[in-house]
Amino acid sequence: AISDVSLKSNITDANSQLQDIMNVRVRSYTLDSTGETHLGVIAQELEEAGMGGLVEIDTEDNLKGVKYSVLYMKAIKALQEAVIRIEALEAAQANTP
């Protein structure tokens, strides 16, 4: 995907994503059409968790899909937040006698 700065404006840091990511239910499931086991999310569960913006509907077959590229960005932001919290806790612990 093209991501050049020359194509963007109003660039700011994203809001916290940690709570959204904590609400995502990562599931193991069998895909009925192939019998293969996969790891992923369920579109309807994302909607229930208030993340309907990550769900898209295929107008041809009326099945719901997930915008995984957006979900991945949310996860990266949440990971960054978690690392900052961990580092702060480690620093506080190191300064405690």
C-alpha positions in Angstrom: 0.0 0.0 0.0 1.3 3.4 -0.9 2.1 5.4 2.3 4.2 8.4 1.1 4.0 11.5 3.3 3.5 13.7 0.2 0.0 12.1 -0.1 -1.1 13.0 3.4 -2.0 16.0 5.5 -3.1 16.7 9.1 -0.7 14.1 10.4 -1.0 13.6 14.2 -0.4 10.8 16.7 -3.2 8.3 16.9 -5.4 8.1 20.0 -5.0 5.2 22.4 -5.9 1.9 20.9 -5.0 -0.3 23.9 -8.6 -0.8 25.2 -9.9 -1.6 21.7 -7.2 -4.2 21.3 -8.0 -5.7 24.7 -11.6 -6.1 23.6 -10.7 -8.1 20.4 -11.4 -11.8 20.8 -8.7 -13.7 18.9 -10.2 -17.0 17.9 -9.1 -20.4 16.5 -11.6 -21.8 14.1 -12.1 -24.2 11.2 -12.9 -22.7 7.9 -15.9 -24.8 6.7 -15.0 -24.5 3.0 -11.5 -26.0 3.4 -11.5 -27.8 6.8 -8.3 -25.8 7.6 -7.8 -24.3 11.1 -7.1 -20.6 11.2 -6.4 -17.9 13.8 -8.4 -14.6 13.5 -11.4 -12.6 14.5 -15.1 -12.8 13.9 -16.6 -9.8 12.2 -19.8 -9.8 14.2 -17.7 -9.9 17.5 -15.8 -6.8 16.4 -19.1 -5.1 15.8 -20.3 -6.1 19.3 -17.1 -4.7 20.7 -17.8 -1.3 19.1 -15.4 -1.6 16.2 -17.9 -1.8 13.4 -15.6 0.5 11.4 -13.3 -2.5 10.9 -16.1 -4.6 9.3 -17.1 -4.5 5.7 -19.9 -6.2 3.9 -19.5 -7.9 0.5 -22.5 -6.7 -1.4 -22.4 -9.7 -3.7 -22.8 -12.4 -1.1 -23.7 -10.3 1.9 -20.9 -11.8 4.0 -19.0 -9.7 6.5 -15.2 -9.3 6.3 -12.6 -7.6 8.4 -10.3 -4.7 7.5 -7.2 -6.5 8.9 -4.8 -3.7 7.8 -6.6 -1.3 10.1 -6.7 -3.9 12.9 -2.9 -4.4 12.5 -2.3 -0.6 12.9 -4.5 -0.6 16.0 -2.4 -3.5 17.4 0.9 -1.8 16.7 -0.3 1.4 18.5 -1.5 -0.7 21.4 1.8 -2.5 21.6 3.7 0.8 21.7 1.5 1.9 24.6 2.0 -1.3 26.4 5.8 -1.0 26.1 5.7 2.5 27.4 3.8 1.3 30.4 6.2 -1.6 31.0 9.2 0.7 30.8 7.6 3.1 33.3 6.9 0.3 35.7 10.5 -1.1 35.3 11.9 2.4 35.9 9.8 2.9 39.0 10.8 -0.6 40.3 14.4 0.2 39.7 14.1 3.4 41.8 12.4 1.7 44.7 14.8 0.7 47.5 
